[in-house]
Amino acid sequence: MTSPTVPATPTTAAELRERLAEPLPLADVDLADLNNFADPTTPWRMFHTLRHEDPVHWQEEDAPNSGFWAVTRHADIATVDRDAQTFTSTKFVNLEEVDEDQIKKRASILEMDGVRHRALRSVIQRQFGASVINGYADFLRGLTAQTLDAALPKGRFDFVQEISADFPINVLARLLDVPPEDNQQLIDWGNRIIGNTDPDYADVLLHSAESEQYRDLPFRSPASLEVFEYGRELARERRGKDGTDIVSRLVNETPRDGVPLSAQDFDNYFLLLVVAGNETTRHTMSHAMLALLQHPEQLARLRDDPSLIPSATEEFLRWASPVYHFRRTATRDVELGGKRIKEGDKVVMWYASGNRDEAVFTDPYDLDVARENNDHVTFGKGSPHLCLGNLLARTEIRIMFEELVPRLADIKLAGDVPRVRSNFVNGIKKLPVEVTLA
């Protein structure tokens, strides 16, 4: 199987707006068709149609899945995200439908609610708090300079490979206290696991016949076994010692509820950190750079006024929406957006759509690095599952563009921009650029 041929990525804001303005009939909306998400504009056109015509929309799926409610307005997304009693995470947070045995084996902190969820968050929550992250500022700035010193003199290079993938994985390696020479392996594992619906990445495609033998592994990916073994070796080395890295905390600290992490808890927690610690920041940086290429006047604003970079960071997060959706499951019959949702139905929050909601964002299809009151839902909205690493991600992105923008006299797109074939992660595989240094 190969990725579909899709229209070229728009290179200017005018071309982007023109393609986004093409009407898309509701009958043509299919959020379950992964090929729609390989195109740079079709997802946004689908979300636009749904917000305006059917904001809580029943989406059919092919077997073995049974369909889901697509929630696309900002306010409704917030309603679902905040109410873990009515919309639970314990039946899984992606679209794959799993049985109780799979849940017991595969559940991570993402698939827990209530006391146990809060307890597991608390083990490493301090590591992602302001006091610790702010203390990383000098390290992050030095690492950014190192990344840019290696990439920019090449003149022509893949921004994803040389900058947006390289930088956050180095940060993750520091948090896990693993050697930098393992970075490429960590990136590869993330690609293979999260890209489980993309033939360019996946060892085994989700829902293929072969994937049944891996049904009890996260994302049905055999790469999970490699991540487990890597994490277990780190755990063996650090158990009983006084390290302060994340792995040491996971193996040596007891959660607040008094229930130690089981071996399975550790495996799934560690895998989540490897995947989440790289993928979302990487894709946000890639989308941000592409957006600045399409909106050169916004890049000029940042060059002329670097004080805009903190607000630009929030705009990049809104614009990129690196995770398209998260799923919940209704625990009771409930009404949402005029629709009657039944107990057991999948309810899917399309964060990417909420980040383009005209009721919340003025001119949502325009990149505005000075946008104020940017109430994006990229990390969740009032949710107990608010992304633990949100401050770290914000800090990484801000520092990267504070260091990058002054170095650029000019930057141009230098080739095609292929996207990850996924309706879960909004990812860019390659972003070829040509730069002239200031």
N, C-alpha and C positions, 0 to 999 in steps of 0.2 A: 504494500500500500504506500502511496506517495501523497505528499501534501498537495492540495488542489492549487491550480493556477488562479491567482487572484489579481485584481487590478493593482496597479502600482500605487505606492503610498503618495498621497498629495504632498507636493513640495512647497506650496504656498498657502497662506491663510485663506486667500480667495478661492483657490481650488478646493480646499477642505470644506469651506462653507457651502460651495456650490454642490458638492456631492452629498453633504449632510442634508441639504434642503430638498433633495429628491424625495417625493412622497413614497411611503412604503405602506401598502394596504395591510390591514390587520391580518388578513388571510395569509399573507406571506411571512408573517412573524413566526419564527421557530427557534426558540432559545435552546432547544435540545440538539439542533443540527450544528455540529462542531465546525463544519465548513464555513458557516456564517461568521465565525469568529477568527478565521484566517484573513478576512478582509478588513482593512483599516477603518471603514466607515459603517458597514452593515450593522454591527452591534448597536451603535449609537442611534441609527435610524429605527431599529426595532424598539429600543427603549423609548424613543420619542413617541412613536405610535402608541405604545402601551400606556405611557403616562397620560396621554390625552384621550385615549379611546377605551382602555380597559386596564386600569392601574392595578387591579388584583385579578390576574388573568390565569385561567386554567391552561397549563401547557401539557399536552400529551407527550409521552415518551415511548420509545420502542422498548419491547421486552429485553431484559427482565425488569426494567423499571416500570412504574405505574402512573407517572405524571406528577405534577406539582403546581402549586399556586405561585405565580411570579408576582412579587411585590415590588413596584417600581417607583413609587412616590416617596420623597424624603420623609414626610410625616408618618406614613404607614411603616416604612422601614424602622423608624425610631420606635414606634409602638411595639413592633415585634421584638426588636433587639432588647428592649428594656424589660420585657415580661417573660422571664425564664420559667415561670410557673405554667403559663399557658402555652408557650412556645419553647419546648425543651431542646437542648443540644444532645441529650443522652441517647438519641436514636441515630446519631451521626450528623455531621455538618456539611458533607458533600452530597451529591445527588445519588450516589450509589446506595441501593437499598440492601441492608445487611440484616442477618438474623441475630438472635440473642447470643448465640455462641460466638459469632464473629465480633459482636460488640465487646464481649468479655475479653477477647484476645487482642483487639485492635484499639480499644479506647485510649485516647490520650487526654490531657487536660482539656482539650477542645471539646471532648465529648462527655464532659461532666458538668453538673450544676450543683449549686448549694454548698454545703459545708466542705465536702471533699474537694470541690473545685477551688474554693477559696484557700483551703489548706495547702494544696499543691502549688498554687500561685505564690503563696507566701514564702516558699522555700527559696526562690530566686528573685522575688520581687524587689528586694533592696538592691540587687545587682543592676537593676534597670531604673533605679530612682535618680532624682536630680543630683543628689550629692555625689553619687558614683559617676554618673555620665558626665557631669560638668568637670569632674576630675580627669576625664579622658581627653579633654579638649586639646591639650598640647600634643598628646599622642596622635589623635585623629588628624590634627593639622600637619604634623610631620609625615604621617602616613600618606595623606593626600598629596603633599608635595612630592613625595617619593613616587607615587603612582603617576602623577602628571609629568615629572621629570623623565620617566621612562617612556611614556606614550607620546607626548606632544612633539618631540623632535623628529619623530618618524614622518611627520607631515601628512601622510595618508594611512589610516588604520581603522580597525573596527572598534568603535567606541564601547560596545558591549564588552568585548573580550579584554580590551586594554584598560578600561576605566571602570565602567559601572558594575562589572562582575568582579574585577580584581580588588577594588577597594573594600566593599563590605565583607568579602570573604576573609580578608586580612584582619578586619575587626573581629569577626567571629572566631578566628583562630586565636586571637588574643584573649577573648572571653572564655574560651574552652581550654586555653593554655596548651595548644598543640602547635607543632612546628610549621612554619610557613610553607615548607616543601609539601605539606599535605593539602595545600589550598586547592590545587586543580582537582584532586580527588573529591574534595568536599563539593566543589562546583558540579562535577560530573554526577555525583549522587543526587544532588538537588534536581538537576535536569532530568535524570532518568525517573525519579520518583514523581515530581510534580508534573512532568511532561508525559504522564502515562497514557495520554490520548493522542500524542504526536509521534508519528512513525519515525521522525528524525531523532527522537530522544528515547522513546520507550524500549525497554528490552522485550516487554510483552504488553500489547495494547489492552486497555481496560475493556472488559466484556468480550474479549476474544475467547475462543475455546481453551486456549493455552492458559489464560489467566485463572481458570478455575483451580489449578493446582497451587495458586498463590493467594487464594481467597481470604486466608487468615492473616495476611500481611498488610501493613498500611499501604494504601493505594494499589493493592494487588501487585506490588513491584518487587521482583527478586532482589533489586538493589537494596531493599530494606534489610535483608539478611547481612549484607556487607556493612551497612551502617551499624546494625546491632553489634556485630563482632568488634568493630572499631571502638564503639562506646564501651563495651564490656571490658576491653583491654585497658582503657583509660580508668575505668572504675576499679579494676583489680589493683592498678598501680597506686590509686589515691585513697582507697578505703582505709580509714583509721589514721590518716595523716591530717595535718593542719592547713592544707591548701585553702585558698580563698576563691579559686576559680569556680565556675558554674558546676563542672562535673564533681568537684570535691564537695560542694554544698549538697548536691543531689544524693551522694552516697553516704554522707556523714551527718546530715541533719534530719531530724524527725519533723514532719509537718505538724502544724498547730493542732490538728485533730488527734494527734497521738498515734496515728497509724503509719508505720514506716513504709517507704516505697518498696513494693515488691520488685523482683527482677524484671517482670513484665512492665511495671510502671516506669522503671528506669529506661528500659529499651525504647518505649514509645515517647517518653519525655525527651530523651536525647535525640531521637530521630526528628521530632518536631523542631527542636532548636536548630539542627543542621539545616533543615529545609527553610523554616521561616526566617532564620537569621541571615539568610542571603537573598532569597528570591524577591521579596517585596521591595527592598531598598534598591536592589539592582534594577528591577524593571521600572521603578519610579525615576531613577536617574536617566535611564535610557529614553523613556517617554518625555522627560523634561528637556533633554537635549534635542530630541526630534521636534518638540513643540517650539523651542527657540529657533531652530532652523526654519520652521514654517512661519514664524513670527519674528523676523529679524529686528523689528522696531522694539520688541520687548527685550531682546538681548541688549540692544543699544541703551535702553532705559537702565538696565542693571549695570552696564559699564559706566554710565554717566552718574548713577546714584547707587552705590553699593549698599546703602542703608535699606534698600528695598528687598534685599535678599531674604531676610526672615519672612516677609509676607509672600515673596515669590515661592519659598519653600512650601507654604501651605497651598498655594495655587498649583504647584507641581503635583502635590499629593492628590488634590482634587482632580486635576486634569488626567493624571496617569491612572488613577483607580486600579492599582496593580492586582487586586483580587476582585474579580467581577461579582462574586456572590458568596454568601454563606447560607446554609440551610438550617431550619429548625423543623420540629414536628409538633403538630397541635396535640395537646394533652386533653382537650375537651372540645365540644362543638362551640364555635365562636363566630361572630360576624366581624368582618374586616373589609373596609372599602365597599360596603354594600353587598358583599358575597358571603355566603354561608359556608364556612370551613368546618369540616368534620374532624372529629377526634381521629388521630392517626395520619391525617393528610400531611404531606410535605409542604412546608411554607418556605419559600426561598427569597431572601432579601438581596436584591440586585443593587449593591452599593454603587456600582458604576452609574446606574440610572439615577439614583438619588443625588449623585454629584453633578448631574446636569439638569436638575429640576428647576424650571423657570420660576416656580413659586418661592424659591429660596435664593437663587443666584441670578443676578442681573446679567444678561447676555452670557449664558452659561457655555456657549460654544466659542467664546472669545477667550484667549489666554490673556490674563491681566495680572501682571506681577505685583501690582499695587492693590489688588482686590482686598477690601476690608470686610470684617465680619464673615470670614470664610468658614461657614459651618458645614464643612465636608464630613462625610461619613466613612472615610477611608479606613479608619481604625475601629469602626463601630460607632454606635450612637447611644450613649447612656447605658451601655451593656455591661453586665458583670464579666463579659468576655473581652472587654476593651483590650486591644493589643498591648501586651506587656512591654514590647520593645518600641513603643511609639516615640518616646523621647530620644532614644538612641537613633532611630531612623531619621527623625527630624534633624538631629544634630549632625549626622553624617551628610545628609543632603545639603544642609546649610553650609557647612564647612567646605564641601566639595565645590559648590558654585562660588563661594567667596574666594577660593583659590584659583578656580578655573577661569572665570570671566575676565579678570585683569590680564591674563596671559594671551588672550585671543585678539588678534587684529582682524581675523576673518575665519569663518568656518562654513563649509559647504557640505551638502549631502553628496556622496560619491558613489552611490549604487542603490540596489534594491534593499528594502527593509522587511525581511520575512518575519512573520509573527508565529507565536506558538499556537498550534491547533488545540485550543482548549476554551471551554466556556467557564473555567474556574480561575485560571491565572491569565491576566492580561499582559502577556509577555512579548518582548521583542528579542529575536534570536541574534540578529546582526544589525549594526548601524554603521555602515561605512562612511567615514567623514574625511575631509581634506582641510587641514588647518594652516593658517598663516599666523605665526607668533607675533605678539606685540613687541 
